[in-house]
Each structure stands twice: as C-alpha cells, then as structure tokens.
C-alpha cells in the first residue's frame, strides 16, 4: 500500500509560475472538493509529497512500512518515473530490511511513465510482443525478478571490476495503489554522465595496445582488480585486456565504453542477454544508464556505476529502434527469440552460479527466490511467440496465464477484490473479458464497469444526477489542467482561472491542446510570448553593452557546469580567476554578436518563402497549394545551405575584427569556421582551445548538449548523439588541424576528396530541385 500525504503547511499560491507545486496542490484540493466516487487520476508526485509504503526487502525478503518524503522528481521515461526521497520513518515487521536507514537519501522508481503517451506506446509494444499488460508494472513476480537480478549482477560486477559500487544497489519493492504500479527503492547515486574532453587526436582515439576486446575466458570473468591494475596499459593480444590506459585525450569516454562493454559481457555470461541491451553502446541511448560518481575518484574510470536494469520498450522483430537493435534482433532470431525484453537463459545462469558458488553464498536466498519468480513471471504472460501450442495442450499453463491476467487487472485498478475472487472461479469469463478489453476505447471501460463496484457507482451517479455530472466534468478538467501546468502549457493564474470556465477550456483543448507546449502557451497567453521575446532581446542587448553582465553570465554558466560535473574544482576556479582576461572578454563580446546573428537565417527564410509564394500566386497564376509547396521548398533550401545568411553575417563580423585589430593569430580558426551554418557557433570555442582549453571544452559541450535536444528519445542528456555532435563540431576540426600540421599533403588530399563528394551531392540536389521546379512550372502552367 502507498499513501500520498501533502505537507500540512503548504506554501501559498504565487502567481507567475514561481510556485508550480503549490498551484497543483491547490488544484488537487479543488478536485477533492468535487466529492467524486472515483479517485484522482494521478500521473506523478510532486516535491513535498509524503508516501507511506508497504515494502518488502530484496535480501532478505523481510516486510515493513516505510515513510518517505519526496525531495525531487528526477525524470521519467518509458520504463517509469524516478524520485529522490528521504527515508523519514521505517517500521519492520519480521526483521530488519538491509540497506535502509532513516534519514538517508534514496531513489525510488515507480514503473509507470509520467507521460500518458509514453505509457500507451510502451504498453502497446509490450502487448504486441507478449499479449499482456506491462508485467513489471502490475505483476509482483516480474517486479521481484528485476530487483533480484540487479542484486546478483551487483555481486558479480563487484568481482569483475574490483569494487562494490560498480552497480547501483537495490533494497526493497512496493506497490503504489494511487499510480497502480509496482516500484523499487534503490541507492541514490550522485553522479554525472560524462565530461566533454578536448581531443585533437580523434583519429587515434582507439589506437592503444589491446584495444577494447571482449572477455573470452570464463576464468577471467570474475577476476578481482586490485592495486594499480586498473591503470595499467593492456597487454597486446590478451583475451582479457583490462581497462584502457589513463593517458588518453578522451580517457573518460574510452573508459566508459570499456566499462559498458565489460558489463554487457558479464550479463551474457550470467545468462541475462536481454538485460544487456540496457548497456549496448550502439543503441545510442544507453550511455545515461552508466554514471560516474561525483565522489568516486578523479581517474577516468573511477566511480563508473550502472544504475538502470529496467527495460522500457519491447524489441519487436520488425521494429528496430536503434542501430544496435538490428544486430540484437538477428541474434535473438538465431536463439529462437522473436521478441526481446528481459528474458533470461536459466541454464547459463545455473552454470554461472555453480561456477562461482562462493561469491553468491550469502545471496543464496536471492538465487532461490529468482528460481521461483522467473518461471512464475514467464508463465503469467500469454506470449504466443514463446508458448506456441502449449497454450492449447498445457492446462496448468493456461491457469497461470489466467491468474496473471487477473492479477494485472486488479493491480491496474480495473477490477476490485470482490470481482477478482469471482473471476478466479469463472475461467470462461476471463477469456471473454480479455477479448472485450481489446476493443479500442470501449473495451477497458466495459471491463472496469463490470469489475469495479466503486467505478460503477460513479458512472451511475453521473447518469442520474446532473449536479454530480457537472462535478465529474469539473474533476476531469482539473486533472487535465494539472498535466498542462506541469508541462508549462498554462501559467499559474490561467490554470486556476480555467477551472471554472469549461467553454474556454474545451475550446483551448480542441484547437491548441495538441500543439507543442510552448506553442500552446504562446497562442493562448500572448503576454507570456511577448515577455519571452523581451527577455531574449534584453539578454542579447545586455551581453552587447554591459561587460559586468557578460562576466556574471559566464560565472553563472561556470557554476552550473561545475555542479553538473562538466568542470572540475580546479578548472572552475581557474576560469573564475581569469574572467577579466582580455581574451575572454573579447570572446564574450564576440559571443554576444554571434547571438544577434541567430535569427537572421530564420527571418530571411520566412521572407524568401513568402516572396516565392506571392510570386507564384500573382505572376505565375498558380493555386495556393502549389505556391505554398514551392515557397516551403525555397525556405527549406536556405535553411539547409552550408553557408546561410546568418553565418555569412557572422563570418563578415569576424573578418571585420581581423581587419580592424590587424590581428590574424587570434582569429585564424574562427574566421573560416564562422561562415559555416550551425557549426559557426563553435568558432570562438575552437579558437580558445590553445588559450583556455577548459573553457573552450565547456562552452562547446554546452552547445552540443543543447543541439541534440530536439531529437526524440536519442536526444537525452548524456546519450551518444550528444557526444557525437561535440566530436564532430569540436574535436574533428582540432584533429584535422593537428593532422594537417603533421601530414599536410595527405590531409589536404583527404579533405579535397571529402569536400568534392559533398560538393557533388549538393550540386546534384540543387539541379534536381531546379528540374523539379522547371517541370512543375510547365506542368502547372
């Protein structure tokens, strides 16, 4: 059981978005005043909530009650939502729960995404694969199997990497009745993803003895790493090479890849090949699953920790979602697995445990429970691709699938305890309701209407009482407004204002509720949109005019970078001391001018697009769709040009500085790079490498992290595309410069070939567009 209790002394509602949690608490209070027979449909919790949990320890599986205070919502993805909490109270039933201590911070993960779309998409893919609800959210055996695996992997990783903290610890499980989901209490890890490292040897990044070879020898899989072994250079040609050397330009990047590869090898050896997908490098989104502890040491491989073993999306044979998935699907098909998620290999697991019995002696209760829970979890799923005809021939398997379905429905809140007991006595009705639940939109409603007495009373009251119906509509409106407010679609005042204005609310929901959050708010709150524009304009003007403002901005960025782990204490202190350095002052002023050039390309793009549309309509006599298509094509061409209007203005400004100051040395990198579209924003960070590498790396890293945010899923902070952008736009030019100095002819020839190929591609694209344009005029004229 879980109970959410608001703080007794909630802060007053403050307008203007400064106290968002208090606004949502006020909306929850207004929902409670509606007096509905159904509970509040909660998507996630707010900082300040207090949860009272009935928990079960991992090893040993003792039970108790824990009270936790939520400090912060960390984030949420397809696998669930994570919070940082403080354990306020703990009461044990039959013995202590290992790892939990009152007053300490922990991470709780509830296996239900906070986003309705993410939850629906995840459940849809899982149902396609296993024909059942998402098991880890609703089935206790699946929940327990996950934490037991994590506990055993932690022990094996301790032997593999020579330290106990290579895998995040897990302590207890619980069921949350308000979110209708199981959850787990884990160790809170204070860490960071990675530091963006200056590397002017990008082409030689992996040229060190031994390379990153997979471990081949079972005898070496659980070897302890003691003393200086973690920093020794690998031996060329050995099967188990050990960690990479520490004297690399991008040592943290290489060590993280080695750590994740070793973890993948270990998971395969343990019989958990599908869990290894969480750490496969080329999924391009697995990197945030491994953090570097802030207190783990200064070495590039010190403190690396695997924190997540809960898969979110099922891997279907015809739906790869990353480059690595293509290979994983092929391997799965070779093993006879058409669908992959978290299935283990029991035979290999038994072999591994038997071979290392001494390492798992004190975890034998976890091994025994996993042996029970895994078959129970697998037999609770319909899983046609695995069970095949056994569903027709095995009576006990059908009973297990029915029981798993009933438990899932109950834990999802679709049937109550009374109807759960009735369904266990009527297997034919379970099958009928299973098919009814498949009907889009209507199916779940029918299932809940039959199986939940409280919900049935709610619907009956809404149909027979006009006053109750109005309160029910008001309650639903409040729930939507809470979600809107959390996502920034409405301000504090407007969220409260719309509660009592159903016509305005529904008009807004139908017309703009489906747009991105910022567009939604800009269209419904013009003052907010204008305020945002003024803030941006004021920022640029202050950066241009006020040296003190520029210094304060840089120091604030340095502080944030230091808190995020992108800068060490020494680097942050050095930048702070040198903030008045003339070169840094010049950099900040040039950065302000560069910011002024940001909208130029967009403005020119819109003007050209509108001009083409007007020309086609008035001169060529084309219709509106044809003219709009050509105008869009013209605007897109400007946007994707390698040298854009904005980059041209930026490059001309740098040339002006070179001429005015008669200085080539301090601009010879920035001048040519500034003319390149998008990449030109890195011109001065690149120029600053020799003067202040830490500041250059930091500013380029901040740009890289922002550049990939628009990419769905793969744009997550700390994922591989983020670092790839940094390497492409920062380390690649530096490496080319270094190589050119060493081997000018070879590098020049290579660049000529690459640029020639790019030039041919761009030329061909332009010719094709012109031909289409010309052909279209003849056809449409």
N, C-alpha and C positions, 0 to 999 in steps of 0.2 A: 504493500500500500504506500501511496505517496500523498502527502497533503501539502498544498501550497498556501502559505500564510503571508499576507502583506505585512510590511513593517507597521507597527502600531502608530508610529508618528510619521506619517508620510509627509513629504515636503509639499508645500503649496504649489498649485499650478502656476507656472510662469510662462507668459506669452512669449512668442518669438522663437520657439524651438530650443530654448536653453534648458528645459527640464522635461524632456520627452518621456522618460519612465513615469513621472508623476501624472502626465496627461493620460497615459494609457491606464494607469491605476484608476484615475477618475472615470474613464470610460468603462472599466470593469465594474466599478461601483455602480454606475448607472445601469449596466446590464443586470446586476444583481437586483436592483430595484424593480426590474420588469417582472420579477416573480414567475419566471417560466418553469415549466415542469422538466425541461431538458437542461443539461449542464452547459456551461460556457465552453465553446469550441476553441480550445487553446492551441496556438501554433508553437509558442515557445515561452520561456520565462523571462522575467526582467531582473536586472540587478536590484537587490533588496528583497526578493522573494526568499522565504524560508521553506524548505522542503523537509517533511518528516517521512523517512523511508524505512520500509521493512527490508532488511538486507540479508544476504547470505554470503559468507566469506568464500573465497576461492579455495584456499588450502590452509587450514581445514574448513569444511563447509559448515561452520557454526552460524547461527542466526542471531539477529538482534534488530534494534531500531537505532537509526542514526538521524540526527538533525543537522542539516547543512544550510548555510547562508550563501546565496549566490552573490559573488562579487562582480563577475563579468561574463558576458556572453562572448565566447571566443570565436565562434563561427559555426557554420553548418554546410554540409554538402549532401551528396546522395546517400551516404551511409548514416548520417544522423546529425545531431547538434551537440556542441561541446561547451561546457561552462567551467569557469574557475570558481571553486567554492571553498569555504572554510568549515571544517567539522566543528559544530557548536556543541553537540552532545552525542553520546554513544552509550547504549544500554545493551548488554549482552544477555542472551537467553541461556545458552548452554556452553559457554566458553568464550574466550577472547577471539576477536577477529583480527588476524595477523595483518599488520601494516597500517592500521587505523589508529590515530591518536588525536584526541580532542585538541583543537587549536591549530592544527596543521592545515595547509592548503592541499587540495586535491583537484583532479579533473574528473568531471562526470560526463559521460557520453550517453545520450538518450538516442536510441536507434530509430528515430523518425525525423526526416528532414524538416526544417522550419518552413521551407517553401512548399506550397501546395503543388506547384508544377513539378518540382524536383521529386516530390513524393510520388505523384501519379506516374511520372516517367519511369522511376526506379521500379515501382510495383508492377508496371506494365511489362517491362523487360523480364522481371523475375517470373511473372506469371507465364509469359511465353515460354520460358525455359523449364519451369517446374510445375506449372498449373496449380499454384498455391500462393497464398499471401506471403509477403517477405518474412521468412522464418525467424530471423534474428530479432525482429521487432515483436513478434507475437508468440513464439514458441519457446518455452523455458529450456528445452534440450538444446536448441540451436544457440541460445544465449550462453548457456553454461559451456558448451563445447568451444565457443570462441575464446572465452577467458581462460579455460584450461589449456588450450593450445598456446595462448600467449605466455602463460606461466611456464610451460615446458620449453618453449622457444627461448625464453629469457635465460633459463638454466643452461641450455645448450650454447647459446650465444656467449654466456659468461666464460665458458671453457674455450670457445673458438677465439674470442677477442681478448681474453685475459683480464676482463673486468666485469663486474656485476651489473653495471648500468648501461650495457650496450643495447638493451631492450627495456622499454618502459614497463614498470611493474603494474600489476593489476590486483585489486584487493577484494572487491565484492560486487555482487549483482543485485538488482532490484527491479520491481515492476512499478511503472508510473501510471496510475489509474486515470489521471487527467489528460495525459498525452496518449494514452493507450499504447504504451510501448515499454519494452524492457530497456534497462540501462546498466551501466557498469561504472564503478568507482576506480579510477586509475591514479597512478602517481602524477603529480603536476611537474612538468618539465619546463624550466625556464631556459629557452634556447632560441636559436636563430637558424635560418635556412642556410645561407652562405654569404660569404664576403666576396664582392666583385674585385678580383685581383688583376692588376696590370700585368699583362703577359705579352711581351714583344717577341716571344718565341712560340707563337701559336702553332706553327707547322711542326715544331719539335716537341710538342707537349707530351706525347706518349713515347718519346724516344729515350727510355731508360731501361736498364738491364732487367730482364724478366718480364716486363710489361704487366698487364692485368690478365693473368692466366687463371682459369677456373681450377678449383681444387679437384684433384683426381683421386688421391689416395685416401681411403676411409680411415687409415691410421692417423692421418694428419688432420682430420676434420675437427677433432676436439682438442687439439694441442693447446696447452697454455702458452700465452705470450708473456714472457717475464723480462724484467730488466730493460736493456737497451734494444731488445729485438724489434720493438715497434718502430725504431728509427733506422734500422739497418737497411742497406741497399739490397734488394732482392738478388738472388743468385741466378744468373742466366741459365735457362733451360730446366730449372727445377719445377716439379709438379705443383708444389705449394710455395709460391714465391714470397709470401708475406706481404706486408704493406709496402707501398711505394716509398721512395726516398722523400725526405722533407725539404731538400734544397731544390725545389721546383718553383717556377714563376707562379703557377696556378696550383699550388700544393693542396689547398683546401678542396678545390674542385676535383682533383685527381683522387685524393683520399676518400672523398665522399662517394665517388663512383666505385672505388675499390671496396669500400665498406658495404655498399648496397649489393654489389656483385657477390661478395662473400656471403651475405645474408641470404641471397637467392640460392646459392649453392647449398647452404645449410638447410634451408627449408625443403629443397628437393631431397636431400639426404634423409631428413626426418620423415618424409612421406607426406609433406604438405605442399605439393607442386602448385596448387591453385592459389594458396595464400601468398606464394612467391610473386604473384602478379602485382601485389602492392609495392614491390620494390624493384620491378624490372625497369631498367634505366630508360629504355626507348618507348615506354608508354608516354613519356614526355610530361607526365603529371604526377609521377611517383616521388619526385625529389622532396616535396614538403613533408613526406612521411618519415624522413630522417632529419633530425635536428642536431645541431651542435650545442651542447650545454654551455651556458654562459660561464659556469664555474668549473668546466671540465678540463681546463688547461689551455695553454697557448699554442700547442703543437697543432699542425694542420689536421691530424686525425684524432686528436684528443676530444673526448666527450661526445662523439657521434652516437646518436641514440635513435633506434627505431621506435616510433610512437603509435603506429596505427596498423592493426591487423584485421580491420573490418572492411571487407569489400563493399562497394556501393552498388555497382551495376553488374548484372549478369552478362557474361560474354557469350553471345549467340554466334553460331557458325557463319551466318551471312551478314553480320553487323559488327565488323571490327571498328573500334573507336580510337585507335592509335596505331602507329607503325608497328609496334611490338605485338599488337593483337593478331596481326596476320600470321606471324610465326607461332604464337601461342595457340591459335585456332588449329593450325596444321598439326602441332604436337598433340593437341587434345584429340583430334580426329584419329591420329595414329594410335592413341591409347584407348580409343573407343568412347571418348567423351565429346558428345556434340555440343553440350552446354557446359560452361565452366564458371564456377563461382568460388566455392570454398571446400569442395570435396577433397578428402584426404586419401592416402594409399595405406590402408590398415596393415597390410603385410610388411611394407617397408618401415612403417612406424614401429611395429613389433620387433623387427630386426634391429632397428636403431636403439630402442630401449634396452633390448637384451645385450647389445654390444657395449653399452655404456650404463649398465645397471648401477654401478657405484655412484655415478653422477646424479641419478634420479632416485636414490634410496629414500631420501626424506620427502620426495614428492610422489611416492607410490600411491597415496590416496587420490591425487590428481590423475595419475595414469589409470587407475581403476575406474574412476568416475568417467573419464573420457571414453574408456572402452564401452561403458553402458550408454552414455549420452549420444555418441556418434551414431550407432545403429538406430536409436530411438528417433533422432533428428531426421535421418535419411528416410526412414520408413514412414514418417509423418507426411511426406510430400507425395503428390501424385506422380510426378517425374516420369512421364511416359518414355523419355529417351533412355532412361536407365532401367526402370522396372519392366518395360515391354509387356509381354503377355503374362507375366507373373501377377499382374493386377486381376487377371481373369482366373488364374489357377490357384493362387495362394490366398486362402480365406483370412489368415492372420494378417497378411499384408493389407488387405482391404480394410480390416478392422483398424489397423494402425493409421491408415490414411484418413479414415472417417474420424478417428479420435483427434488426429492432428488438425483436421478442418474445423471440428467443433471447438477445440482449444483456441485456434486462431480467431474464430468468430467472436468467442467470448472476450478474448483479450483486446480485440479491436472495438469492443463495445457494441457489437451488432446484435448480440443475444445476451440475456441476463442469466443468472444462475438457475432459475426455475426452468427456463426453456433449454438450457444446457443439459440438465438432467433428463428432460423429456426426449431430446434428440438422441441421447445415448441409448434409449430404448427403441428407437424407430429408425433403423438404417436406411430404409427406403425414402423416408422424408429428407434425410441428409442429402441423398443423391438428387432429389427433386429440387431442393433449395440451392444446391450447388449450381445446377443449370439455370435456375431463376436468377441467381446473383450475377450471372454473366451478362444479362441484358443491360446494355448501357443506360446509365442514369436511373432507370426504373428498378433494376434488379436489387441493388443494395437497399433502396427504400422499402421494397416489399419484404426483404429479409428482416430488416430492423423493425418494420411494422408488425411482423408476425412474432418475432423473437424477443422483443424488449417491451415489457409492460409499461415502463415509465414513458418511453417514446410514444407508445400507442395512446396513452392518456394525453400527452402533449398534442398530438395530431387531432384527437377527438375534441379536445378543448378549443383548438384553433378553428375547427369546422363548426362548432356550435356556439361560440361566444365571439361576438365582434370585438369587444374590448380586449380579450385575450389575443385575438388575431393581430390587432394593432400593436400590442406589446411584443408579440413574437416578431413582427416585422421590424420593430424598433431594435430588438435584441440582435437580429441578423445584421441590421445596418451598423450597429455599434461594433460587431465583430469585424466587419469589412473595414470600417474606419480605423480600427486598431492596426490592422495589417497595412493599410495605406500610410498611417502615421509612422509606423516602424520603418517603412521603406522610403520615407521622405516625400510621399505624394501630396501630403497636406500639411499645413502648419498647425501649431498647437491650437490657435483660435479657430481655424476653419474646421478642424476635426471635431471640436466641441459644438461648433455652430451648425454643422451638417446633421447632427444627431436629430434635431427637431425640424429638419427641412427635407422630407422624403422626396419631394419633386426635384429639388436641386440635386440631391444625392443621386437619384436614378438617372437624371439627365447627364450628370457628370460621369457616372459609371458606364453608361451605354456609349457616349460619344468619345470619351478620352480615357476611360479606365483601362483600356487595353494597350495604351501607349507606354513607352518607357517612362520611368518615374519622373525624371526631370522635365520631360516634355509635358507630361500631365500637369505638373505643378505650374510650369511656366504659362500654360494656356488658361488655367483656372485662377492663378494668382499673378496677374501682370506686375504688380508691385514687387513681388519676390523676384521675378525675372529681371526687372529693371534694376533692382538692388544688386543682383548678382553681376550684371553688366557694369554697374558703377564701381563695385568692389574690384573687379578685374582692371577696369580703366584706372582707378585710383592707384592700384598696385603698380601698374606699369609706369604711371607718371611719377610716383614716389621713388621708384627704382631709378628713373632717369634723373631726377632733380636732387635727391637727398642722399648724400653719401652715408649719413648716420643710419638712414633707413636700410640702405643696402647692407651695411655691416650687421645690423640687427637681424635682417633676414638670413644672412649667411650663418650667423651664430645660432639662430634657431634651427636651421637645417642641420648644422653640425650636431646640435643637441639631440635632435630626433635620430640622426644617423648613429650616434653613439648609443642611444637607448635601444635601437634596433640591432646593434651589433655590427653595423657596417663599418664602423670606425673603432679602433682600439683607444684606450685611455691616452696613450702617447700621441696617436695621430690627432685625436680631437684637441688635445692640449696644444699641439704644435700649430694647428690651423687657427685656433683661438688667439694664440700669441702673435701670429703673422697676419691678422686680419687687416691691419693698416699698411701692409706691404704694398708698394706702388703697383706691382704686377697684379696682385689680387684685386686691388681697386680698379685697375684697368679691365680686368676680367669681368668684374661685377657690372661695370658700366656697359661693356660690350654685350653682356648677357641681357641687360635691360633693353638695349636697341634690338637685339635678336627677338625679344618678346614682342616688340612692336611689329615685327615682320610676320608674326604668326598668322594674323587674319588676312594678309594681302592676297594669298593664293585663293582663299575661300571667296573673298569679295570679287576678285577677277573672274573666278569660276562662275559665280552666280550672274555677273554682268554679261559674260560671253554667252552663257546658256540662254539667258533671257533675250539677248540680241539675236541669237540664231533662231529662237522660236518666233520672235517678231518678224524677222526677215522671211522665214518660210511661210508665215501666215499672210503677210502683206504683199510680198513681192512674188513669191513662187505660187501662192494660192493653194497651199496645202491645207489639209484639215488639221484639227487640233491634235489628235493622237500622233500623226506623223511628225508634226512640228515639234511636239514635246519630246518624241524619241530622239530626233536629231539634236535638239538643244541639250538633252541629257548626255548624249554621246560626246558633244563638244565640251561640256563641263567636265565629264569624266576624263577626257583626254588631257585637259590641263592639270587635273588633279594627279594623274599618274605620269606626267612628264618627269624625266630625271632632273631637269633644271626648270623650276617653276618660277612664277612671278615673285613669290616671297623669297625664294632662295637667291634669285637674281638681285633683289634689293639688299639682302643680307651680304652677299658677296661684294657688291659695289661699296657698301659701307666699310668692309674690311680693307678693300683697296684704297679707299679714301684715307683711312687711318695710316696705312703704309706710306702714302704719298705725303700726307701732312706731317707725320712724325719722322719721315725719312728713315724708316726702320723696317728692314726686311727680316732680320733674325727672329723677332718676336711674333711674326705673322706668316712665316713661310709655309706652315702647315694649315693654319686657319684660313688663309686666303683661298686656296683651291677647294677645300672641303666645304666652305661656306656656300658655294654655288650649287651644291648638290641638294636636291629636295629631301626633306626629312633628316637625312644624315647630317646636314649642315648645322643642326643644333649642337652637334658634338665638336664643332670646330675648335672652340676655345678650351674645352676639356682636353682635347688631344694636344693642343699647343702647350698646355700647362704641365704635361707629363714630366718634362725634364725639371721644371721649376718646383712643383709640388705634386708628386705622384699620388699621395693620399687624397688630396682634394680633387684632383682630376678623376681618379678612380671613383670617388664617392659621387661626384656630380653626374658622371656618365652612368653610374649604377642607378641613381635616382631616375634618370631619364629612361633607362632601359626598363625599369620596373613599371613605369607609367605607360610605356609604349605598347605593352602587350596586354593591358587590362581589358581591351575590347574583345579579346579572343575568348569565346565561351569555353569553360572547363580548363583549357590549356593555359589560359591567361592568369592562373592562380599565382599569387606571390610565392616565389621560391621554386616554381616549376622550370623545366628545362628551356622552354621558349624564351623565358626571361633572360637566362644566361646566354642563350644563343644570340639574342639581339645585342647584348653587351659585347660579346666576342666579335660579332660581325661588324658593328659600327665603331668599336673602340680598339680592341686588340688586333683585329685584322689590319687596319691601316698602320698601326705601330709595327706589326710584324713585317709588313711589306716594306716599310721604310728601312728597317734593320736589314732585311734581306737585300734590299737594293744597294745599301752601302757595302755589303759583303760581296754580292754577286750581281752587279748592275745589269750586265747583258742578259743573263738568264732570267732575272726578274722582269726586265723590260720586255723580253720576248713573250714571257708568260702573260704579262698584263696586256700586251698588244693583242694576243690571241683571244683572251677573255673579252676585252673591250670590242674587238672585231665581231665576235659572236653576238654580244649584246647589241651592238650597232645593227647587225643584220636582222636580228629579231625585232628590234624597234622599227627599223625601216620597213620590214615586211608587214608589221602590224599597221603602220601608218598607211602603206599602199593599199592594204586590204580595206581599211576604213574609207579611204578615198574612193576606191572602186565601188564599195557598197553605197557610198553617198551619191556618186555619179549615177550608178544603176538605179538607185532609188528615185532620183530626180526624173530619169527618163520614164520609169515605170509609173510614178505617181503623177507626172506631168501630163 
